[in-house]
Amino acid sequence: MPTALRSLADHTVYLAIRAALAGVGSIPRGPSESVARSLARAYARLPSSRKRVARAVRNLAVAFPDWDRDRIDAYARGAYEHLFALGTEMAQGPHLLTEDGWHRHVALGDISSGLRALLSAGPCLLITGHCGNWEMLGYTVAFLGFPMHALYRPLDLKPLDHWVRRTRERRGLTLMDKFGALRRLPPMVGAGIPIGFVADQNGGDRGVFVPFFNRLTSTYKSIGLLALQFRTRILCAMARRLPPEEREPGSFGYRVEVSDVFGPQDWACHPDPLFYLTARYRRAIERMVRAVPDQYLWMHRIWRSRPRHERHQRPFPAALAEKIRLLPWITDADLDAIKAHSIRDARTLAETGQDKLS
């Protein structure tokens, strides 16, 4: 398609999306969330959603092996309700979350340890997952006086992407293109600028494989390498949606909570500091998810990439087992469960002839 026609098509779609977002923004908070949840339930029943719902069911069965199938099915479909509710919040957030009125929508839990990390001299990395509302967390940190830079994947529709960036930057949340970020981040971290990461994405075959719900998951190395290079503190937190009875009428009703705060003194004694700090913030994300499993995007490919020993049908490496055993929170039962999952995953790869899980 010629460039001029492509630009015209993009702007036409952009205007349609903006009109839809304006419509959502004009609906009071309570009704808009109810409508979003109704649409989500209908969407989850569509034939086109079956594959993702089935993946959410499999992921939930791994994370909560004691749950019965009815409960797992309910939470798998509930992940779409959470996703659609997030959509309304992200549409309404830029004009409802203001410097004067944000505290009506967001309460603060015990965040004293997090504030100390942000106020202390030296760099700090803020870690969260696809749990609760990660954008609400970034807004709140900015409103508390710590303007945030957060990595994100740019939207394919350029006019919409520009609008999203502008609206977030007006509230102190600067979005950074994840492509090329490894070149731009080090000087920013070195200058003490707080950087936010949604850190539970699949890290690919070359990621650091650490436990997540007692199953090895691939996690990007970049966060850990930045932390090691600049000796940063790592602050793990989330913004969790409160139940309706705990919200002020018409508000978003979120509470910011700190899951963990740690730094160089914690990983210095581990034989593999990169492994330790990556495993520790993954554990912090797991604690967030366990607190509100109805507010997690279970349809993601959480365990898609597999470690080398599984792909090549080799025994569980003794060195990896030892690194896991040395994590202070890991029990013998946890290690046994991790190994058992690894054996099953290797068998699945062999049976399917693939090097990744669906």
DOSE-901063 format. One record per residue (C-alpha): x, y, z. Coordinates in nm, 3 decimals. Example, Ala and Ser with C-alpha at 12.3 -4.5 7.8 and 13.67 -1.06 7.14 Angstrom:
residues 2
<site xx="1.230" yy="-0.450" zz="0.780"/>
<site xx="1.367" yy="-0.106" zz="0.714"/>
***
This chain:
residues 358
<site xx="0.000" yy="0.000" zz="0.000"/>
<site xx="0.138" yy="0.347" zz="-0.087"/>
<site xx="0.263" yy="0.550" zz="0.208"/>
<site xx="-0.006" yy="0.818" zz="0.173"/>
<site xx="-0.287" yy="0.562" zz="0.168"/>
<site xx="-0.135" yy="0.376" zz="0.462"/>
<site xx="-0.117" yy="0.700" zz="0.661"/>
<site xx="-0.480" yy="0.782" zz="0.576"/>
<site xx="-0.593" yy="0.433" zz="0.676"/>
<site xx="-0.399" yy="0.451" zz="1.004"/>
<site xx="-0.550" yy="0.787" zz="1.094"/>
<site xx="-0.900" yy="0.664" zz="1.008"/>
<site xx="-0.861" yy="0.366" zz="1.239"/>
<site xx="-0.702" yy="0.590" zz="1.503"/>
<site xx="-0.998" yy="0.832" zz="1.497"/>
<site xx="-1.241" yy="0.540" zz="1.529"/>
<site xx="-1.050" yy="0.406" zz="1.830"/>
<site xx="-1.033" yy="0.751" zz="1.989"/>
<site xx="-1.409" yy="0.790" zz="1.942"/>
<site xx="-1.466" yy="0.453" zz="2.108"/>
<site xx="-1.233" yy="0.546" zz="2.395"/>
<site xx="-1.414" yy="0.877" zz="2.436"/>
<site xx="-1.740" yy="0.686" zz="2.459"/>
<site xx="-1.596" yy="0.460" zz="2.728"/>
<site xx="-1.458" yy="0.762" zz="2.910"/>
<site xx="-1.800" yy="0.926" zz="2.921"/>
<site xx="-1.960" yy="0.630" zz="3.100"/>
<site xx="-1.949" yy="0.638" zz="3.482"/>
<site xx="-1.691" yy="0.411" zz="3.637"/>
<site xx="-1.923" yy="0.142" zz="3.777"/>
<site xx="-2.137" yy="0.084" zz="3.468"/>
<site xx="-1.836" yy="0.088" zz="3.234"/>
<site xx="-1.669" yy="-0.189" zz="3.434"/>
<site xx="-1.990" yy="-0.395" zz="3.438"/>
<site xx="-2.027" yy="-0.363" zz="3.061"/>
<site xx="-1.661" yy="-0.453" zz="3.010"/>
<site xx="-1.697" yy="-0.767" zz="3.219"/>
<site xx="-2.011" yy="-0.873" zz="3.031"/>
<site xx="-1.834" yy="-0.827" zz="2.699"/>
<site xx="-1.536" yy="-1.025" zz="2.833"/>
<site xx="-1.755" yy="-1.322" zz="2.927"/>
<site xx="-1.903" yy="-1.323" zz="2.577"/>
<site xx="-1.559" yy="-1.290" zz="2.418"/>
<site xx="-1.418" yy="-1.580" zz="2.620"/>
<site xx="-1.695" yy="-1.806" zz="2.482"/>
<site xx="-1.614" yy="-1.731" zz="2.117"/>
<site xx="-1.455" yy="-2.013" zz="1.912"/>
<site xx="-1.161" yy="-1.783" zz="1.837"/>
<site xx="-1.083" yy="-1.764" zz="2.211"/>
<site xx="-1.073" yy="-2.138" zz="2.277"/>
<site xx="-0.698" yy="-2.176" zz="2.230"/>
<site xx="-0.611" yy="-1.894" zz="2.472"/>
<site xx="-0.869" yy="-2.004" zz="2.728"/>
<site xx="-0.727" yy="-2.358" zz="2.711"/>
<site xx="-0.378" yy="-2.216" zz="2.770"/>
<site xx="-0.505" yy="-2.022" zz="3.072"/>
<site xx="-0.658" yy="-2.344" zz="3.208"/>
<site xx="-0.326" yy="-2.527" zz="3.168"/>
<site xx="-0.133" yy="-2.245" zz="3.335"/>
<site xx="-0.373" yy="-2.229" zz="3.628"/>
<site xx="-0.351" yy="-2.606" zz="3.675"/>
<site xx="0.027" yy="-2.573" zz="3.710"/>
<site xx="0.009" yy="-2.278" zz="3.950"/>
<site xx="-0.271" yy="-2.418" zz="4.167"/>
<site xx="-0.260" yy="-2.800" zz="4.144"/>
<site xx="-0.505" yy="-2.835" zz="4.434"/>
<site xx="-0.785" yy="-2.643" zz="4.260"/>
<site xx="-1.073" yy="-2.836" zz="4.105"/>
<site xx="-1.157" yy="-2.800" zz="3.736"/>
<site xx="-1.461" yy="-2.578" zz="3.790"/>
<site xx="-1.257" yy="-2.325" zz="3.983"/>
<site xx="-0.977" yy="-2.331" zz="3.725"/>
<site xx="-1.226" yy="-2.277" zz="3.440"/>
<site xx="-1.383" yy="-1.984" zz="3.624"/>
<site xx="-1.048" yy="-1.813" zz="3.678"/>
<site xx="-0.937" yy="-1.880" zz="3.320"/>
<site xx="-1.241" yy="-1.695" zz="3.186"/>
<site xx="-1.208" yy="-1.440" zz="3.465"/>
<site xx="-0.870" yy="-1.341" zz="3.322"/>
<site xx="-1.061" yy="-1.192" zz="3.029"/>
<site xx="-1.287" yy="-0.998" zz="3.264"/>
<site xx="-0.976" yy="-0.853" zz="3.423"/>
<site xx="-0.830" yy="-0.770" zz="3.081"/>
<site xx="-1.143" yy="-0.592" zz="2.961"/>
<site xx="-1.175" yy="-0.403" zz="3.291"/>
<site xx="-0.814" yy="-0.292" zz="3.245"/>
<site xx="-0.912" yy="-0.158" zz="2.904"/>
<site xx="-1.175" yy="0.072" zz="3.051"/>
<site xx="-0.934" yy="0.188" zz="3.322"/>
<site xx="-0.661" yy="0.268" zz="3.072"/>
<site xx="-0.912" yy="0.465" zz="2.864"/>
<site xx="-1.043" yy="0.662" zz="3.163"/>
<site xx="-0.719" yy="0.692" zz="3.361"/>
<site xx="-0.552" yy="0.986" zz="3.185"/>
<site xx="-0.836" yy="1.229" zz="3.268"/>
<site xx="-0.945" yy="1.086" zz="3.605"/>
<site xx="-0.600" yy="1.046" zz="3.759"/>
<site xx="-0.487" yy="1.401" zz="3.834"/>
<site xx="-0.245" yy="1.548" zz="4.084"/>
<site xx="-0.536" yy="1.668" zz="4.296"/>
<site xx="-0.760" yy="1.362" zz="4.268"/>
<site xx="-0.547" yy="1.052" zz="4.221"/>
<site xx="-0.567" yy="0.959" zz="4.591"/>
<site xx="-0.943" yy="0.912" zz="4.549"/>
<site xx="-0.869" yy="0.622" zz="4.313"/>
<site xx="-0.555" yy="0.470" zz="4.465"/>
<site xx="-0.488" yy="0.384" zz="4.829"/>
<site xx="-0.142" yy="0.316" zz="4.966"/>
<site xx="-0.066" yy="0.000" zz="5.160"/>
<site xx="0.250" yy="-0.038" zz="5.368"/>
<site xx="0.492" yy="0.107" zz="5.114"/>
<site xx="0.749" yy="0.246" zz="5.357"/>
<site xx="1.020" yy="0.004" zz="5.243"/>
<site xx="0.953" yy="0.100" zz="4.882"/>
<site xx="0.973" yy="0.471" zz="4.956"/>
<site xx="1.303" yy="0.422" zz="5.136"/>
<site xx="1.438" yy="0.247" zz="4.826"/>
<site xx="1.324" yy="0.533" zz="4.602"/>
<site xx="1.453" yy="0.803" zz="4.836"/>
<site xx="1.793" yy="0.647" zz="4.901"/>
<site xx="2.091" yy="0.763" zz="4.699"/>
<site xx="2.160" yy="0.547" zz="4.397"/>
<site xx="1.951" yy="0.380" zz="4.127"/>
<site xx="1.634" yy="0.178" zz="4.179"/>
<site xx="1.449" yy="-0.059" zz="3.944"/>
<site xx="1.072" yy="-0.104" zz="3.988"/>
<site xx="0.948" yy="-0.454" zz="3.903"/>
<site xx="0.590" yy="-0.570" zz="3.855"/>
<site xx="0.405" yy="-0.832" zz="3.649"/>
<site xx="0.089" yy="-0.856" zz="3.442"/>
<site xx="-0.095" yy="-0.857" zz="3.771"/>
<site xx="-0.338" yy="-0.590" zz="3.890"/>
<site xx="-0.291" yy="-0.267" zz="3.693"/>
<site xx="0.074" yy="-0.199" zz="3.612"/>
<site xx="-0.007" yy="0.136" zz="3.453"/>
<site xx="-0.185" yy="0.249" zz="3.772"/>
<site xx="0.131" yy="0.158" zz="3.963"/>
<site xx="0.344" yy="0.377" zz="3.736"/>
<site xx="0.104" yy="0.670" zz="3.771"/>
<site xx="0.107" yy="0.640" zz="4.149"/>
<site xx="0.486" yy="0.635" zz="4.176"/>
<site xx="0.496" yy="0.946" zz="3.955"/>
<site xx="0.232" yy="1.124" zz="4.164"/>
<site xx="0.438" yy="1.048" zz="4.477"/>
<site xx="0.717" yy="1.255" zz="4.325"/>
<site xx="0.922" yy="0.997" zz="4.137"/>
<site xx="0.864" yy="1.043" zz="3.761"/>
<site xx="0.882" yy="0.700" zz="3.604"/>
<site xx="1.030" yy="0.566" zz="3.281"/>
<site xx="0.868" yy="0.236" zz="3.183"/>
<site xx="0.955" yy="-0.002" zz="2.903"/>
<site xx="0.676" yy="-0.102" zz="2.666"/>
<site xx="0.621" yy="-0.247" zz="2.322"/>
<site xx="0.513" yy="0.032" zz="2.082"/>
<site xx="0.168" yy="-0.004" zz="1.930"/>
<site xx="0.162" yy="-0.095" zz="1.562"/>
<site xx="-0.080" yy="0.190" zz="1.489"/>
<site xx="0.155" yy="0.490" zz="1.502"/>
<site xx="-0.104" yy="0.769" zz="1.560"/>
<site xx="-0.250" yy="0.573" zz="1.853"/>
<site xx="0.098" yy="0.503" zz="1.986"/>
<site xx="0.182" yy="0.876" zz="1.983"/>
<site xx="-0.143" yy="0.956" zz="2.166"/>
<site xx="-0.075" yy="0.692" zz="2.433"/>
<site xx="0.274" yy="0.831" zz="2.492"/>
<site xx="0.154" yy="1.192" zz="2.517"/>
<site xx="-0.129" yy="1.119" zz="2.760"/>
<site xx="0.094" yy="0.913" zz="2.990"/>
<site xx="0.377" yy="1.164" zz="2.988"/>
<site xx="0.138" yy="1.437" zz="3.106"/>
<site xx="0.100" yy="1.233" zz="3.425"/>
<site xx="0.473" yy="1.174" zz="3.475"/>
<site xx="0.486" yy="0.827" zz="3.319"/>
<site xx="0.734" yy="0.824" zz="3.028"/>
<site xx="0.704" yy="0.520" zz="2.802"/>
<site xx="1.025" yy="0.390" zz="2.645"/>
<site xx="1.039" yy="0.174" zz="2.334"/>
<site xx="1.167" yy="-0.168" zz="2.443"/>
<site xx="1.347" yy="-0.206" zz="2.110"/>
<site xx="1.691" yy="-0.053" zz="2.149"/>
<site xx="1.641" yy="0.000" zz="2.522"/>
<site xx="1.955" yy="-0.190" zz="2.616"/>
<site xx="2.157" yy="0.089" zz="2.460"/>
<site xx="1.962" yy="0.373" zz="2.622"/>
<site xx="1.898" yy="0.234" zz="2.969"/>
<site xx="2.247" yy="0.214" zz="3.126"/>
<site xx="2.312" yy="0.591" zz="3.134"/>
<site xx="1.961" yy="0.649" zz="3.272"/>
<site xx="2.002" yy="0.391" zz="3.547"/>
<site xx="2.346" yy="0.530" zz="3.625"/>
<site xx="2.191" yy="0.874" zz="3.664"/>
<site xx="1.948" yy="0.740" zz="3.925"/>
<site xx="1.630" yy="0.765" zz="3.713"/>
<site xx="1.372" yy="0.508" zz="3.834"/>
<site xx="1.297" yy="0.256" zz="3.559"/>
<site xx="0.988" yy="0.033" zz="3.560"/>
<site xx="0.964" yy="-0.316" zz="3.410"/>
<site xx="0.673" yy="-0.552" zz="3.362"/>
<site xx="0.904" yy="-0.846" zz="3.413"/>
<site xx="0.707" yy="-1.167" zz="3.368"/>
<site xx="0.733" yy="-1.201" zz="2.989"/>
<site xx="0.885" yy="-1.512" zz="2.837"/>
<site xx="1.258" yy="-1.447" zz="2.798"/>
<site xx="1.326" yy="-1.692" zz="2.514"/>
<site xx="1.577" yy="-1.975" zz="2.489"/>
<site xx="1.863" yy="-1.753" zz="2.612"/>
<site xx="1.687" yy="-1.622" zz="2.920"/>
<site xx="1.762" yy="-1.708" zz="3.280"/>
<site xx="1.551" yy="-2.010" zz="3.378"/>
<site xx="1.429" yy="-1.970" zz="3.735"/>
<site xx="1.140" yy="-2.118" zz="3.933"/>
<site xx="0.792" yy="-1.970" zz="3.893"/>
<site xx="0.518" yy="-2.169" zz="4.067"/>
<site xx="0.775" yy="-2.452" zz="4.095"/>
<site xx="0.827" yy="-2.474" zz="3.718"/>
<site xx="1.128" yy="-2.334" zz="3.532"/>
<site xx="1.042" yy="-2.021" zz="3.338"/>
<site xx="1.257" yy="-1.810" zz="3.108"/>
<site xx="1.320" yy="-1.453" zz="3.224"/>
<site xx="1.508" yy="-1.177" zz="3.044"/>
<site xx="1.868" yy="-1.125" zz="3.158"/>
<site xx="1.866" yy="-0.749" zz="3.094"/>
<site xx="1.711" yy="-0.648" zz="3.426"/>
<site xx="1.955" yy="-0.856" zz="3.627"/>
<site xx="2.254" yy="-0.736" zz="3.429"/>
<site xx="2.155" yy="-0.372" zz="3.486"/>
<site xx="2.113" yy="-0.439" zz="3.858"/>
<site xx="2.453" yy="-0.603" zz="3.880"/>
<site xx="2.629" yy="-0.333" zz="3.678"/>
<site xx="2.489" yy="-0.040" zz="3.878"/>
<site xx="2.430" yy="-0.215" zz="4.213"/>
<site xx="2.067" yy="-0.105" zz="4.212"/>
<site xx="1.796" yy="-0.170" zz="4.463"/>
<site xx="1.503" yy="-0.370" zz="4.327"/>
<site xx="1.153" yy="-0.271" zz="4.435"/>
<site xx="0.877" yy="-0.522" zz="4.355"/>
<site xx="0.523" yy="-0.388" zz="4.383"/>
<site xx="0.175" yy="-0.400" zz="4.233"/>
<site xx="-0.150" yy="-0.206" zz="4.220"/>
<site xx="-0.431" yy="-0.448" zz="4.308"/>
<site xx="-0.797" yy="-0.380" zz="4.234"/>
<site xx="-1.005" yy="-0.379" zz="4.551"/>
<site xx="-1.340" yy="-0.559" zz="4.577"/>
<site xx="-1.645" yy="-0.334" zz="4.513"/>
<site xx="-1.736" yy="-0.311" zz="4.882"/>
<site xx="-1.395" yy="-0.156" zz="4.960"/>
<site xx="-1.401" yy="0.109" zz="4.686"/>
<site xx="-1.523" yy="0.463" zz="4.698"/>
<site xx="-1.821" yy="0.493" zz="4.459"/>
<site xx="-1.705" yy="0.595" zz="4.111"/>
<site xx="-1.335" yy="0.536" zz="4.182"/>
<site xx="-1.095" yy="0.287" zz="4.031"/>
<site xx="-1.043" yy="0.140" zz="4.376"/>
<site xx="-0.681" yy="0.023" zz="4.375"/>
<site xx="-0.425" yy="-0.025" zz="4.649"/>
<site xx="-0.049" yy="-0.014" zz="4.591"/>
<site xx="0.138" yy="-0.285" zz="4.780"/>
<site xx="0.508" yy="-0.372" zz="4.806"/>
<site xx="0.595" yy="-0.738" zz="4.761"/>
<site xx="0.972" yy="-0.723" zz="4.815"/>
<site xx="1.268" yy="-0.483" zz="4.828"/>
<site xx="1.626" yy="-0.604" zz="4.806"/>
<site xx="1.968" yy="-0.501" zz="4.686"/>
<site xx="2.334" yy="-0.596" zz="4.632"/>
<site xx="2.383" yy="-0.706" zz="4.992"/>
<site xx="2.126" yy="-0.981" zz="4.934"/>
<site xx="2.278" yy="-1.139" zz="4.623"/>
<site xx="2.648" yy="-1.083" zz="4.705"/>
<site xx="2.691" yy="-1.419" zz="4.879"/>
<site xx="2.511" yy="-1.633" zz="4.620"/>
<site xx="2.746" yy="-1.818" zz="4.380"/>
<site xx="2.540" yy="-1.690" zz="4.083"/>
<site xx="2.415" yy="-1.337" zz="4.165"/>
<site xx="2.230" yy="-1.301" zz="3.833"/>
<site xx="2.038" yy="-1.622" zz="3.899"/>
<site xx="1.959" yy="-1.519" zz="4.258"/>
<site xx="1.821" yy="-1.173" zz="4.187"/>
<site xx="1.622" yy="-1.295" zz="3.885"/>
<site xx="1.473" yy="-1.578" zz="4.091"/>
<site xx="1.395" yy="-1.342" zz="4.376"/>
<site xx="1.197" yy="-1.090" zz="4.174"/>
<site xx="1.017" yy="-1.376" zz="3.998"/>
<site xx="0.926" yy="-1.505" zz="4.344"/>
<site xx="0.796" yy="-1.157" zz="4.431"/>
<site xx="0.575" yy="-1.160" zz="4.120"/>
<site xx="0.450" yy="-1.506" zz="4.216"/>
<site xx="0.349" yy="-1.370" zz="4.556"/>
<site xx="0.156" yy="-1.090" zz="4.384"/>
<site xx="-0.026" yy="-1.341" zz="4.165"/>
<site xx="-0.109" yy="-1.568" zz="4.457"/>
<site xx="-0.260" yy="-1.271" zz="4.640"/>
<site xx="-0.498" yy="-1.188" zz="4.351"/>
<site xx="-0.510" yy="-1.478" zz="4.102"/>
<site xx="-0.823" yy="-1.325" zz="3.948"/>
<site xx="-0.615" yy="-1.024" zz="3.838"/>
<site xx="-0.350" yy="-1.203" zz="3.632"/>
<site xx="-0.337" yy="-1.257" zz="3.254"/>
<site xx="-0.323" yy="-1.636" zz="3.259"/>
<site xx="-0.353" yy="-1.663" zz="2.880"/>
<site xx="0.011" yy="-1.557" zz="2.836"/>
<site xx="0.270" yy="-1.817" zz="2.726"/>
<site xx="0.430" yy="-1.819" zz="3.070"/>
<site xx="0.629" yy="-2.141" zz="3.026"/>
<site xx="0.671" yy="-2.146" zz="2.646"/>
<site xx="1.053" yy="-2.149" zz="2.619"/>
<site xx="1.232" yy="-2.442" zz="2.777"/>
<site xx="1.588" yy="-2.481" zz="2.911"/>
<site xx="1.856" yy="-2.651" zz="2.706"/>
<site xx="1.857" yy="-2.975" zz="2.906"/>
<site xx="1.486" yy="-3.027" zz="2.836"/>
<site xx="1.518" yy="-2.947" zz="2.467"/>
<site xx="1.804" yy="-3.196" zz="2.429"/>
<site xx="1.654" yy="-3.466" zz="2.655"/>
<site xx="1.934" yy="-3.448" zz="2.910"/>
<site xx="1.918" yy="-3.505" zz="3.288"/>
<site xx="1.843" yy="-3.213" zz="3.518"/>
<site xx="2.181" yy="-3.034" zz="3.559"/>
<site xx="2.335" yy="-3.079" zz="3.902"/>
<site xx="2.470" yy="-2.721" zz="3.893"/>
<site xx="2.121" yy="-2.582" zz="3.830"/>
<site xx="1.974" yy="-2.796" zz="4.106"/>
<site xx="2.236" yy="-2.664" zz="4.347"/>
<site xx="2.167" yy="-2.300" zz="4.255"/>
<site xx="1.797" yy="-2.357" zz="4.314"/>
<site xx="1.863" yy="-2.539" zz="4.642"/>
<site xx="2.063" yy="-2.239" zz="4.770"/>
<site xx="1.768" yy="-2.002" zz="4.725"/>
<site xx="1.658" yy="-1.935" zz="5.086"/>
<site xx="1.286" yy="-1.977" zz="5.016"/>
<site xx="1.316" yy="-2.312" zz="4.830"/>
<site xx="1.232" yy="-2.632" zz="5.020"/>
<site xx="1.327" yy="-2.989" zz="4.929"/>
<site xx="0.966" yy="-3.044" zz="4.820"/>
<site xx="0.987" yy="-2.738" zz="4.594"/>
<site xx="1.304" yy="-2.869" zz="4.430"/>
<site xx="1.144" yy="-3.210" zz="4.377"/>
<site xx="0.842" yy="-3.044" zz="4.214"/>
<site xx="1.065" yy="-2.836" zz="3.985"/>
<site xx="1.250" yy="-3.148" zz="3.871"/>
<site xx="0.925" yy="-3.337" zz="3.816"/>
<site xx="0.787" yy="-3.056" zz="3.599"/>
<site xx="1.112" yy="-3.051" zz="3.404"/>
<site xx="1.089" yy="-3.425" zz="3.331"/>
<site xx="0.728" yy="-3.387" zz="3.210"/>
<site xx="0.817" yy="-3.088" zz="2.992"/>
<site xx="1.110" yy="-3.272" zz="2.833"/>
<site xx="0.880" yy="-3.564" zz="2.759"/>
<site xx="0.622" yy="-3.333" zz="2.600"/>
<site xx="0.887" yy="-3.175" zz="2.378"/>
<site xx="1.005" yy="-3.518" zz="2.268"/>
<site xx="0.654" yy="-3.637" zz="2.190"/>
<site xx="0.563" yy="-3.326" zz="1.988"/>
<site xx="0.898" yy="-3.287" zz="1.816"/>
<site xx="0.897" yy="-2.917" zz="1.913"/>
<site xx="1.146" yy="-2.709" zz="2.111"/>
<site xx="0.877" yy="-2.490" zz="2.271"/>
<site xx="0.552" yy="-2.549" zz="2.453"/>
<site xx="0.223" yy="-2.413" zz="2.323"/>
***
